[in-house]
Amino acid sequence: MDDASPDAAKDESTTDTDEIWLTRIRWFLAGAMLGASIPVMLGVYLIQQFSAYTATLPPGTAVCGMPMLIPIALFVFVAPIMGLIGGGTGLLLVVIEQRSS
């Protein structure tokens, strides 16, 4: 039987389309990781500095937890927003690159 009939089922998902979407997802995830890594590294550094400060205090000294609010805010609020911005930038770059080629 001839498979070239107009009523034959057509596969809408070609390998080119799948590869384009995989490339876009890869660039989005790479940009998101780079964008979120900056606030995460800063938060880890601030936690390390706070730990170094508390190690210099005499035993039994009360320590205020206020300096830990900034790293928590960086992890909870800033890192996801920066991740989305970085992912959007990566997605924009790959779309521009795909259109130019």
C-alpha positions in Angstrom: 0.0 0.0 0.0 1.2 3.5 -0.8 2.2 5.5 2.4 2.2 8.8 0.5 -1.5 9.2 0.7 -2.8 12.5 2.1 -4.8 10.7 4.8 -1.7 9.0 6.2 -0.9 9.9 9.8 1.8 12.4 10.1 4.3 12.6 12.9 4.2 16.2 14.1 7.2 15.7 16.4 10.3 15.5 14.2 13.8 15.1 15.5 14.6 18.7 14.6 11.8 20.0 16.7 12.7 17.8 19.6 16.4 18.9 19.4 15.3 22.6 19.3 13.3 22.2 22.5 16.0 20.2 24.2 18.5 22.9 23.4 16.2 25.5 24.8 15.7 23.6 28.0 19.4 23.0 28.4 20.2 26.7 28.0 17.3 27.7 30.3 18.6 25.3 33.0 22.2 26.5 32.6 21.2 30.1 32.9 19.0 29.3 35.9 21.9 27.5 37.6 24.3 30.4 36.9 21.8 33.0 38.0 20.9 31.2 41.3 24.5 30.3 42.1 25.5 33.9 42.9 23.1 34.5 45.8 23.7 30.9 47.0 27.4 31.4 47.2 27.0 34.7 49.0 24.6 33.1 51.5 27.1 30.3 52.2 29.9 32.8 52.6 27.7 34.8 55.1 26.9 31.7 57.1 30.6 30.8 57.2 31.4 34.3 58.4 28.8 34.1 61.1 30.1 30.8 62.2 33.6 32.2 62.4 32.4 35.1 64.5 30.5 32.9 66.9 33.6 30.6 67.3 35.5 33.6 68.7 33.0 34.3 71.5 33.5 32.8 75.0 31.4 29.7 75.8 27.9 30.3 76.9 27.7 33.7 75.3 24.3 34.6 73.9 24.3 35.2 70.2 21.8 37.2 68.2 20.4 35.3 65.2 19.8 38.4 63.2 22.8 38.0 60.8 21.3 34.7 59.7 18.2 36.4 58.2 20.2 37.7 55.2 21.4 34.2 54.1 17.9 32.8 54.6 16.4 35.6 52.6 19.0 35.0 49.9 18.2 31.3 49.7 14.4 31.7 49.8 13.7 34.8 47.9 16.6 36.1 45.9 18.0 32.8 44.5 14.8 31.7 42.8 14.2 35.2 41.2 17.8 35.3 40.0 17.4 31.8 38.7 14.4 32.8 36.6 16.2 35.9 35.3 19.3 33.8 34.4 17.1 31.1 32.8 15.2 33.8 30.8 18.5 35.2 29.6 19.8 31.8 28.6 16.5 31.1 26.7 16.7 34.5 25.0 20.3 33.8 23.9 19.5 30.4 22.4 16.5 31.8 20.5 18.6 34.6 19.1 21.3 32.0 18.1 18.8 29.7 16.5 17.2 32.5 14.5 20.5 33.8 13.2 21.7 30.4 12.0 
